[in-house]
């Protein structure tokens, strides 16, 4: 009888996994996409091996033949920097497959530094709309720690077009624009960087290695439960009005911040003051991303549960604006 019950339970579990595939753990570690080593540096593979993380490697032609179901088993997909044009053309044609992978809970890590030794360039936006603009910088600032990553070419470009709630992780010290961001897309997340990670990690730069390992650990973590929890009850019209007010304030302050940030750089405002505004802007972006856990914020203003994050986003963004206004004498 116990044997029969054991078989029955095993079949029940197998059936449950088949019916609810999202509940099953992803089987494999990392899938690496590349046609060749970036700057002749197998920095990604070396780092994963040192961390004890399993990985598979496929080129762009093999990826085109890979079906979506096979892709879903990986916890993380890493696209390597500095590839030839055939690679970027092939991957550009497969953006729909990559976006579907992310929206179903996958994690995509794009090392977007092109204009490298192999001569290729990105031709299409990444999932979420992100593009990279050519801009070389010899040092980039890690926003959260105020540390600097230095190399011959620390980054090959800054990022534009990413979602408003994205977390800005690094900025170029040359352009003061974002060079690394992470954002939620559906049930998963996208990490994009213009940093030359492979080049500097392979050349044993300790700060780069520690930064890269931390990025991999975070990207392999599933989204927080808050991202997929059940919707809260619809709120009263009073809270709807408050959410609308803070939403409008956040958007307006975000626009003001973009204008004032560029003006502050041109005016030569002290770097510590600019960094303070960047940190406040970062805090605002994180709260706004949390408010967007059910999807587009504007479409979910009826939810009571986003009120706190939306309010904090608006107040932090206003603080970032006020710091720059005071420095520019516009108060």
N, C-alpha and C positions, 0 to 999 in steps of 0.2 A: 504493500500500500504506500509506504514512504517513497519507494522508487517511482511509482506512478505519479505521486504528487510532485516529486522533483521534476519529472519530465514535463508535467502540466505547467509548473511555474516557469520553467525554462522557455516553453513555447509561448506562454503569456508575455514574458519579458521581450522575447524576440518580436512578437506581434506588435507590442506597444512601441518598440523602437521603429518598426517599419511604418506604423501609422503616424508617429510623431518624430520625424527625422531630426527636427531642431533640438530635441531633448538628448540626442546621442552626442557623446564627446567626439571631437574631431580626432581622427586616428593618428595623423602624422604631424611632424613639427613644422618645417619650413619648406616652401618651394621657391627656389631661386631661378629667376629668369635672366638669361644673358646669352649672348653669342660669343663673348670673349671676356677675359678679365679686364676690369676697369683700370687703366693706367698700368697694365701688366701686373696687377696686384690682387691676389685672391684673398683680400681682406675680409670679405663677408664669410667665406667658408672657414677661414682660420678662426675667426671670432666665434662662430657657431660651434665649431669643434671644441674650442677651449671652454665653452659654456656647457658642453655636454648635450647640445641640441642636435637632433637628427635633421637631415635635409636632403632634398632631391634637387637636381639641376636639369633644366630643360632650355633649349634654345628657342628662338621666336617661331621657327617653323614647327617644332614639336608642340609648342604651346597652342598654335592655331588648330592642331589636330586633337588637342586635349578637350574632352567634353566637360560641360559644366559640373556634372556629378563627380567626376574625378577631382576637379578643383576643390570642391567643397570639403574634402577630407583634411585639408591643410589648415593649421591654426594661423599661419602667416605666409603671405606671398611677398617676396622681396624682388623688386626690379633694380638691377645693378646700373650704376652710372657708366658714362663714356662708352657707348655702343656704336656700331656702324649704322648707316642709314637704313639698311634692310631691316634691322631690328626695330627701329622706331616706326617704320612703315607697317610692319607686321603687327606690332603691339597696338599701334593706333587703330588698326582695323578690328582689334579685339577688346576695345574699351567697354563694350556692352557686356561681354563675358565677365570682365573684371568688376564692373559695377554690380552685376547680379550677385557675384561672389560676396562682395562687401555687404550689400543690402540683406543678404541672408545670414549675416553674422560673422563674416570673415574679416580679417585684418590685412590691409594692403599697405606695404611700405615701399615708397617710390624714391629711389636715389636719382633725382632728376637732373643732376649735373651733366649736361651734354656740352657741346663745343669743346670736346676733349681730343685725345690722341686718335680716336677712331673716326672722327669727323662727322658723326651723326648728330641730328637735331630732332627734338620733338616736333611733331606736325599737328597733333590734335590735343585738346584739353584732356586732363586726367579726370577720373570719376569725381564729381563734385564741382567741376568747372575750373580747376586750378591750372594755371599756365606758369611757365618760368620765363623771365626776361633776362637776357644776357647782361651781366654786370659783375665784373671780377672784384673780389675783395680778399685782402690778405689776412683779415681777422674778422670773426663774427662773435657777437655777444650772446651767451646763454642767458636768456631773460630771467629765468627763475633763480639763478645762483649768482648772476653778475660776473661770471667767469668768462674768459675770452679764449676762443679756439683760434690758434695761429698756424698758418702754413704758407707755402709758396703762393697757393691760390686756395684760401680756406673755403670759398664758395665761388661758383660760376654764374650765379644769378639770384634774383629775388623773385618772390612768388606773388601772383595776382589772381583774382577771380575766384578765390576760395570762399566758402560760406562765411557769413558774417559772424557766426558764433565760434569760429575756429580758434584753437589755442595757439598763440604765437610762441614758439620755443626758442628760436634764435633770430637775430637780426644782423644784417651786414653793418659793420662799423663804417664802411665807405658810404653806402646809400641810406643807411638807417631804415631800411625796409626789410620785411620779413623774409628770411631765407629758409626757415623750417616751420611747418605748421602741422597740427593734427586736428581732425574734425570727425564728428559722427556722420554716418550716411546709412540710413535705414537701421538695421540691427548691428551693423559693424562700424569700422572706423578706417580712416585713410590718414596716413602719415606721408608727407611730402617734404623733401629737403633739396636745396641746391648746394649743400655742402659736399666737398670732395672727400667723403668719409673713407672710401677704400684706399685712396692715396696715403692719407695721414695715419690711418690705423695700421696699415701694413708696414709703415716705417716706424712703428713702435713709439708713437707719441702718447704718453700715459693718459693725458687729459682726454684726448680723442678716443682712446680705447674705452675708458670709463664711461664717457658720454654715450658711445655707441652701444655698449653692453646694457646700459640703463634704458636706452631707447628700445632695444630688442625685447627686454623683459616687459616693459610697459605695453608694447605693441602686441605681445603674445597673450596679455591678460584679456579676458572677455570684458565687454562693457559692463558697467555696474548694474545691479538689478533695477535701479531706478529708471534705466533706459527702457525697460520692457515691462514695468509693473502695470497693474490694471489702472485704467483711467479713473481719476477721482470724480466725485459728483459735480454736476454743473453748478456754478456759483450763482449768487444773486446778482441782479443788475448793478448793485453798488460796487461789488468787487470787479465786475466786468468793466465798469467805468475806470476804476483805479488801475487795472491792468492796462487798459488802453492808454491812460495818461503816462504810465511809466514806459510803455512801449514807444510812444511818440517821443518822449524825452530821451530815451536811449538812442533812437535813430538820429534825432537831431544832434545830440552831443557827439555821436560817432562821426557825423559829417563835419562838425566843427573841428573835431580832433584831427581829422585828415588834413584840413586846411591849415590849422595852427601848427601842426607838427612840421610840415614842410617850411612854413614861415619861420619857425624857431631855428631850424637848421640853417636857413639862409642868413638869419640875423646873428648867428654865432652864439646862441644862448648856451650857457654853461652845460656841459655834458651831464653832470649829476642831476640837474633840474630836468633835462630831457629824459633821462633814465627813470626818474620818479614818475613822470607822466606815462612812460611806457609801461611801468609796473601797474599803475592804476588802470590803464587800458587793458592790460592782460587780465587783471582781476575781473573787469567788466565783461570781457569776452568769455571767461570761464563761467560766470553766472548766467550769461545769456545762453550759452550752450546748454547749461543745466535746465534753463527754462524751455529750451527747445527739445526736451527729451521725448515729447509726444509727436514731434514733427514741427512744421513751420510755426513759429511763435504766434504770428498774426492770426493764424487759423485756430489757435487754442487759447485765446484770451478769456474764454468762458471757464477755464479751469482754475479753481482756487489754489491748487497745489503749486502753480508756477508763480504765484504772487511774490513770495519772498525772494526768489532768485531774480525775477524781473526787476523788482525794486532795487536790489543790490547792484544789478547790472547798470541801471540808470544812474544811481548815485555814484558808483565808481567811475563810470564814463564821464560824468559831470566833473568829478574830482580831477581827472586827467586833463580836461579842458581848462579848468580853473588854474591849474598849475602853469599851463602854457600862457594863458591870458595874463596872469600876474607877471610872468617873466617878460612878456612883450609889452606890458603896460597898457593892456586893453581892458582892465577891470574898471 
